[in-house]
Amino acid sequence: MDNPGAPALHVLFLNWRDTTNPEGGGSEVYLERIAAELVAMGHRVTLLCAAHDNASPAETTAEGVRVLRRGSRHTVYARVALTCLAGRFGLGPLGRRGFGRPDLVVDVCNGVPFFAPLYASRPVIALVHHVHREQWPVVFGPLMSRLGWWIESWLAVRLYRRCRYVTVSEASRTELAALGVAAERIDVVPNGTPPVIGPPLPRTPHPSLVVLGRLVPHKRVEIALRTVAELVGELPDLELVVAGQGWWEQPLRELSDSLGIADRVRFTGFISEEEKHTLLSSAWVALTPSIKEGWGLTIVEAASRGTPTVAFRYAGGVAEAMVDTETGLLVDDEAEFTAQVRELLADDVRRKAMGEAALHHASRFTWAATGARFAQLVAHATGRAG
């Protein structure tokens, strides 16, 4: 334990996914890296999340985080509440016969919260990566969009009015404050970046682009496909790699076919860390066309391989994950997105300079520093601060 005088705590994270879930993404990486850092400091950590076919109902990760999987994507919220209530009375996996009652609950609010203040009987921190105003209508129909936005923007703000919030960027902090969360109750703890494991690799001999992330509508991979369709006449050997998995893959493949660029686009599905290193190291430019990101983890991951990114200025925390015009480029619309990708691919000197600056920028963000900051918040929330 880094601070031998600090008391060990049991922290319970509530999240609907974990990193082994096929739909897991950057927010799950953030959560589990934080959890691993807390364990390294001597704390106990349990993650309650949805069950899925890729993993067993219960396991302990290599980093010592206990993972309990209950319910499905749609029932996990009720199952988590029942599990926590059972733990309060000494029953089930969180009770006296299991891992003990937690000292703190971290409720990860991915649009819909777990409503932990209603049943936790422990201090609660609300972890919000970003506000989902723009994403609700992209993923759901009008009725569900209105209901989801009402829960996120009105009900949750009132339910968590006595809780501290954690978010990953100043952009998300501003959005939460606009909903009515007192700014002094919001702490910003940005993502870290894992150390690069693997040797430096050469760039592809031909112009290459990469999109890394879950394949879901609000990631807007369609913009990357249309960009390739517009540029391929000028750059006939241009290649786009779409790295990741998700339920939106088939519509993306169909669009690729209809644009006549199926031979210029490669869908990889799930990739390992080694494959990610190869793709991010060898690509000329990374693309983040997402409508909203709390931070932009993939931007910094690309930067740690010296690869600049093009993203949208209005997409939340991406403007903090890069330094515009120095480590990457921020744009305002799709036409500018395509134009800036074209210019960056054509300008070797500028692109390489951006890559070097991106590499230096990425070195500022470490999971050790992020975990230490989060541990301070845990100590304060539980009244254990020294």
C-alpha positions as CSV (number, residue, x, y, z in Angstrom):
1,M,0.0,0.0,0.0
2,D,1.5,3.3,-1.1
3,N,0.4,5.1,2.1
4,P,0.8,2.6,5.0
5,G,-1.0,4.9,7.4
6,A,-4.2,5.2,5.3
7,P,-7.0,2.8,6.2
8,A,-7.9,0.2,3.6
9,L,-11.4,0.7,2.1
10,H,-13.9,-1.4,0.1
11,V,-15.0,0.4,-3.0
12,L,-18.0,-0.9,-5.0
13,F,-18.3,0.2,-8.6
14,L,-21.7,-0.1,-10.4
15,N,-21.4,-0.2,-14.2
16,W,-23.6,-1.9,-16.8
17,R,-20.5,-3.3,-18.7
18,D,-17.0,-4.5,-18.0
19,T,-14.0,-4.6,-20.4
20,T,-14.7,-8.2,-21.4
21,N,-18.2,-7.3,-22.5
22,P,-18.5,-7.1,-26.4
23,E,-19.9,-3.6,-26.0
24,G,-17.3,-2.4,-23.5
25,G,-15.4,0.7,-24.5
26,G,-13.3,3.6,-23.2
27,S,-15.4,4.2,-20.1
28,E,-14.9,0.6,-19.0
29,V,-11.2,0.9,-19.5
30,Y,-11.2,4.0,-17.3
31,L,-13.2,2.3,-14.6
32,E,-11.1,-0.8,-14.4
33,R,-7.8,1.0,-14.6
34,I,-8.9,3.2,-11.7
35,A,-10.0,0.0,-9.8
36,A,-6.6,-1.6,-10.4
37,E,-4.8,1.4,-9.1
38,L,-7.0,1.4,-5.9
39,V,-6.2,-2.3,-5.4
40,A,-2.5,-1.5,-5.8
41,M,-2.8,1.0,-3.0
42,G,-4.2,-1.7,-0.7
43,H,-7.9,-1.1,-1.1
44,R,-10.5,-3.8,-2.0
45,V,-12.6,-3.2,-5.1
46,T,-15.7,-4.9,-6.4
47,L,-17.3,-4.3,-9.7
48,L,-21.0,-5.1,-10.2
49,C,-22.0,-5.2,-13.9
50,A,-24.2,-7.1,-16.4
51,A,-23.5,-10.8,-17.2
52,H,-22.6,-11.8,-20.8
53,D,-21.4,-14.9,-22.6
54,N,-17.8,-13.9,-22.7
55,A,-17.1,-14.3,-19.0
56,S,-18.2,-16.2,-15.9
57,P,-20.7,-14.8,-13.3
58,A,-17.8,-14.1,-10.9
59,E,-14.1,-13.7,-11.2
60,T,-11.1,-11.8,-9.8
61,T,-9.0,-10.0,-12.5
62,A,-5.3,-10.3,-12.7
63,E,-5.1,-6.9,-11.0
64,G,-7.2,-8.1,-8.0
65,V,-10.5,-6.5,-8.8
66,R,-13.5,-8.7,-7.9
67,V,-16.0,-8.7,-10.8
68,L,-19.6,-9.9,-10.2
69,R,-21.9,-10.2,-13.2
70,R,-25.7,-10.0,-12.6
71,G,-28.6,-9.7,-15.0
72,S,-28.6,-8.6,-18.7
73,R,-28.1,-5.3,-20.4
74,H,-31.8,-4.5,-19.6
75,T,-32.1,-6.1,-16.1
76,V,-28.7,-5.2,-14.7
77,Y,-30.0,-2.1,-12.9
78,A,-32.6,-4.1,-10.9
79,R,-30.2,-7.0,-10.2
80,V,-27.5,-4.6,-8.9
81,A,-30.0,-3.0,-6.6
82,L,-31.2,-6.4,-5.3
83,T,-27.6,-7.5,-4.8
84,C,-26.7,-4.4,-2.9
85,L,-29.8,-4.7,-0.7
86,A,-29.0,-8.3,0.1
87,G,-25.5,-7.2,1.1
88,R,-27.0,-4.7,3.6
89,F,-28.6,-7.6,5.5
90,G,-25.6,-9.9,5.4
91,L,-26.9,-12.0,2.5
92,G,-25.4,-12.7,-0.9
93,P,-22.0,-11.8,-2.3
94,L,-21.7,-8.5,-0.6
95,G,-22.8,-9.6,2.8
96,R,-21.0,-11.1,5.8
97,R,-20.6,-14.4,3.9
98,G,-19.0,-12.7,0.9
99,F,-16.8,-9.6,0.6
100,G,-18.3,-7.4,3.2
101,R,-20.3,-4.2,2.9
102,P,-18.6,-1.4,0.9
103,D,-17.3,1.8,2.4
104,L,-18.2,3.7,-0.8
105,V,-20.3,3.2,-3.9
106,V,-19.2,4.6,-7.3
107,D,-22.4,4.8,-9.5
108,V,-21.3,5.0,-13.1
109,C,-24.0,6.9,-14.9
110,N,-23.9,6.0,-18.6
111,G,-27.0,8.0,-19.5
112,V,-29.1,5.9,-17.0
113,P,-27.8,5.8,-13.4
114,F,-28.1,2.9,-11.0
115,F,-30.1,5.1,-8.5
116,A,-27.6,4.0,-5.8
117,P,-28.6,6.8,-3.2
118,L,-32.0,5.0,-2.9
119,Y,-30.5,1.8,-1.5
120,A,-26.7,2.0,-0.9
121,S,-26.7,3.2,2.7
122,R,-23.2,4.3,2.0
123,P,-21.6,7.4,0.5
124,V,-22.1,7.6,-3.2
125,I,-19.9,9.2,-5.9
126,A,-21.6,9.7,-9.3
127,L,-19.1,9.0,-12.1
128,V,-20.3,10.6,-15.4
129,H,-18.1,10.6,-18.5
130,H,-20.2,13.0,-20.4
131,V,-23.8,14.2,-20.9
132,H,-25.7,12.2,-23.5
133,R,-28.0,15.0,-24.9
134,E,-26.9,14.4,-28.5
135,Q,-26.7,10.6,-28.3
136,W,-30.2,9.8,-27.1
137,P,-32.0,10.5,-30.5
138,V,-29.1,8.8,-32.4
139,V,-29.6,5.5,-30.6
140,F,-33.2,5.5,-29.6
141,G,-36.6,6.5,-31.0
142,P,-38.4,9.7,-30.0
143,L,-40.2,8.3,-26.9
144,M,-37.2,6.5,-25.4
145,S,-35.0,9.5,-26.2
146,R,-37.3,11.9,-24.3
147,L,-37.5,9.5,-21.3
148,G,-33.8,8.9,-21.2
149,W,-33.0,12.6,-21.4
150,W,-35.5,13.3,-18.7
151,I,-33.9,10.7,-16.4
152,E,-30.4,12.0,-17.1
153,S,-31.0,15.8,-17.1
154,W,-33.8,16.1,-14.5
155,L,-34.3,13.1,-12.3
156,A,-30.7,12.1,-11.7
157,V,-29.6,15.7,-11.0
158,R,-32.1,15.8,-8.1
159,L,-31.5,12.2,-6.9
160,Y,-27.7,12.8,-6.6
161,R,-28.0,16.3,-5.2
162,R,-26.1,15.4,-2.1
163,C,-23.4,13.3,-3.9
164,R,-20.1,14.3,-5.3
165,Y,-19.5,13.9,-9.0
166,V,-16.4,12.8,-10.9
167,T,-16.0,13.4,-14.6
168,V,-13.1,13.2,-17.0
169,S,-12.9,16.6,-18.7
170,E,-13.7,20.3,-18.1
171,A,-16.1,20.1,-21.0
172,S,-18.2,17.4,-19.2
173,R,-18.0,19.4,-15.9
174,T,-19.4,22.4,-17.7
175,E,-22.3,20.3,-19.1
176,L,-23.1,18.9,-15.7
177,A,-23.1,22.3,-14.2
178,A,-25.5,23.5,-16.9
179,L,-27.9,20.7,-15.8
180,G,-27.9,22.1,-12.3
181,V,-25.1,20.1,-10.6
182,A,-23.2,22.5,-8.3
183,A,-19.8,23.1,-9.9
184,E,-18.1,22.8,-6.5
185,R,-19.4,19.2,-6.2
186,I,-17.7,18.1,-9.5
187,D,-14.1,16.8,-9.6
188,V,-12.3,16.3,-12.9
189,V,-10.1,13.2,-13.1
190,P,-8.9,12.7,-16.7
191,N,-8.0,9.4,-18.3
192,G,-4.5,8.0,-18.1
193,T,-2.7,6.3,-20.9
194,P,-1.2,2.8,-20.7
195,P,2.5,2.6,-21.3
196,V,3.3,1.6,-24.9
197,I,4.4,-2.0,-25.0
198,G,6.1,-2.9,-28.2
199,P,8.8,-1.6,-30.4
200,P,8.5,1.4,-32.7
201,L,7.0,0.4,-36.0
202,P,7.2,2.0,-39.4
203,R,4.3,3.8,-41.1
204,T,2.5,2.0,-43.9
205,P,4.1,2.7,-47.3
206,H,0.7,4.0,-48.5
207,P,-1.6,6.6,-47.0
208,S,-3.6,5.0,-44.1
209,L,-6.3,6.0,-41.7
210,V,-7.6,4.2,-38.6
211,V,-10.8,4.5,-36.5
212,L,-10.6,2.7,-33.2
213,G,-13.6,2.2,-30.9
214,R,-17.0,0.5,-30.5
215,L,-19.1,0.3,-33.6
216,V,-22.3,2.0,-32.5
217,P,-24.2,4.9,-34.3
218,H,-23.0,7.8,-32.2
219,K,-19.3,7.0,-33.1
220,R,-20.3,8.1,-36.6
221,V,-17.8,5.9,-38.5
222,E,-19.9,6.8,-41.5
223,I,-18.1,10.1,-41.7
224,A,-14.8,8.3,-42.0
225,L,-16.2,6.1,-44.8
226,R,-17.5,9.1,-46.7
227,T,-14.1,10.8,-46.3
228,V,-12.4,7.8,-47.8
229,A,-14.9,7.8,-50.7
230,E,-14.2,11.4,-51.4
231,L,-10.4,11.0,-51.3
232,V,-9.8,7.7,-52.9
233,G,-9.9,9.2,-56.4
234,E,-6.9,11.4,-55.5
235,L,-5.2,8.7,-53.3
236,P,-6.0,5.4,-55.0
237,D,-4.0,3.4,-52.5
238,L,-5.6,5.0,-49.5
239,E,-6.7,2.5,-46.8
240,L,-9.0,2.8,-43.8
241,V,-8.9,0.3,-40.9
242,V,-12.0,0.2,-38.7
243,A,-10.8,-1.5,-35.5
244,G,-13.4,-2.6,-33.0
245,Q,-16.7,-4.4,-32.7
246,G,-20.3,-3.6,-32.1
247,W,-23.9,-4.1,-33.3
248,W,-23.6,-1.3,-35.9
249,E,-20.9,-3.1,-38.0
250,Q,-23.2,-4.5,-40.7
251,P,-24.8,-1.1,-41.6
252,L,-21.2,0.2,-41.9
253,R,-20.2,-2.6,-44.2
254,E,-23.2,-2.0,-46.3
255,L,-22.4,1.7,-46.6
256,S,-18.8,0.8,-47.5
257,D,-20.2,-1.4,-50.3
258,S,-22.6,1.3,-51.6
259,L,-19.8,3.9,-51.6
260,G,-17.7,1.6,-53.7
261,I,-14.8,1.5,-51.2
262,A,-15.1,-2.0,-49.8
263,D,-11.6,-2.8,-51.2
264,R,-10.2,0.3,-49.4
265,V,-11.8,-0.5,-45.9
266,R,-10.7,-3.2,-43.5
267,F,-13.0,-4.2,-40.6
268,T,-10.9,-6.0,-38.0
269,G,-13.4,-6.8,-35.3
270,F,-12.0,-7.1,-31.8
271,I,-8.3,-6.5,-31.6
272,S,-5.7,-7.3,-29.0
273,E,-3.4,-4.8,-27.4
274,E,-0.6,-6.0,-29.7
275,E,-2.8,-5.4,-32.7
276,K,-3.8,-2.0,-31.4
277,H,-0.2,-1.0,-31.1
278,T,0.5,-2.1,-34.6
279,L,-2.5,-0.2,-36.1
280,L,-1.9,3.0,-34.2
281,S,1.8,3.0,-34.8
282,S,1.5,2.3,-38.6
283,A,-1.4,4.6,-39.5
284,W,-0.7,8.0,-40.9
285,V,-3.7,9.7,-39.2
286,A,-6.3,8.5,-36.6
287,L,-9.9,9.6,-37.0
288,T,-12.4,10.3,-34.2
289,P,-15.7,11.3,-35.9
290,S,-17.7,10.6,-32.7
291,I,-20.6,13.0,-31.9
292,K,-19.5,13.1,-28.2
293,E,-16.7,11.8,-26.0
294,G,-16.2,12.4,-22.3
295,W,-12.5,12.5,-22.9
296,G,-11.1,10.8,-26.0
297,L,-9.0,7.9,-24.8
298,T,-8.2,6.7,-28.3
299,I,-6.9,10.1,-29.2
300,V,-4.2,9.9,-26.5
301,E,-3.6,6.3,-27.3
302,A,-2.8,7.2,-30.9
303,A,-0.8,10.2,-29.7
304,S,1.4,7.9,-27.6
305,R,2.4,6.2,-30.9
306,G,3.1,9.6,-32.5
307,T,-0.1,9.5,-34.5
308,P,-2.2,12.8,-34.8
309,T,-6.0,12.7,-34.8
310,V,-8.7,14.6,-36.6
311,A,-11.9,15.1,-34.5
312,F,-14.9,17.4,-34.0
313,R,-14.5,20.5,-31.9
314,Y,-17.9,20.2,-30.4
315,A,-17.5,16.6,-29.3
316,G,-17.0,17.2,-25.6
317,G,-13.7,16.2,-24.0
318,V,-11.8,15.6,-27.3
319,A,-10.7,19.2,-27.3
320,E,-8.8,18.4,-24.0
321,A,-7.4,15.1,-25.2
322,M,-5.4,17.0,-27.9
323,V,-3.9,20.4,-28.5
324,D,-5.6,21.8,-31.7
325,T,-3.2,22.4,-34.6
326,E,-0.3,21.0,-32.5
327,T,-1.1,17.4,-31.7
328,G,-4.1,17.0,-34.0
329,L,-6.9,18.9,-35.7
330,L,-10.4,19.9,-34.5
331,V,-13.1,20.7,-37.1
332,D,-16.6,22.1,-37.1
333,D,-18.4,20.0,-39.8
334,E,-18.0,17.1,-42.1
335,A,-16.7,19.1,-45.1
336,E,-13.9,20.5,-43.0
337,F,-13.2,17.0,-41.6
338,T,-12.6,15.7,-45.1
339,A,-10.6,18.7,-46.1
340,Q,-8.3,18.5,-43.0
341,V,-7.7,14.8,-43.5
342,R,-6.8,15.5,-47.1
343,E,-4.3,18.2,-46.1
344,L,-2.7,16.2,-43.4
345,L,-2.2,13.2,-45.6
346,A,-0.5,15.4,-48.2
347,D,1.8,17.2,-45.8
348,D,4.5,14.9,-44.6
349,V,6.4,17.6,-42.7
350,R,3.3,18.9,-40.8
351,R,2.0,15.4,-40.0
352,K,5.3,14.2,-38.6
353,A,5.7,17.4,-36.5
354,M,2.2,16.9,-35.1
355,G,3.0,13.3,-34.3
356,E,6.1,14.3,-32.3
357,A,4.1,16.9,-30.4
358,A,1.3,14.3,-29.8
359,L,3.9,11.9,-28.3
360,H,5.1,14.5,-25.9
361,H,1.5,15.5,-25.0
362,A,0.4,11.9,-24.3
363,S,3.3,11.4,-21.8
364,R,1.5,13.9,-19.4
365,F,-1.4,11.4,-18.7
366,T,-0.6,8.3,-16.6
367,W,-3.0,5.9,-14.9
368,A,-0.8,6.1,-11.7
369,A,-1.5,9.9,-11.4
370,T,-5.2,9.3,-12.3
371,G,-5.6,6.6,-9.7
372,A,-3.9,8.6,-7.0
373,R,-6.3,11.5,-7.7
374,F,-9.3,9.2,-7.5
375,A,-8.0,7.7,-4.3
376,Q,-7.9,11.1,-2.7
377,L,-11.6,11.6,-3.6
378,V,-12.4,8.2,-2.2
379,A,-10.7,9.1,1.1
380,H,-12.5,12.4,1.3
381,A,-15.9,10.9,0.4
382,T,-15.6,8.3,3.2
383,G,-14.2,10.7,5.8
384,R,-10.8,8.8,5.8
385,A,-8.7,11.6,4.5
386,G,-5.5,12.2,6.5
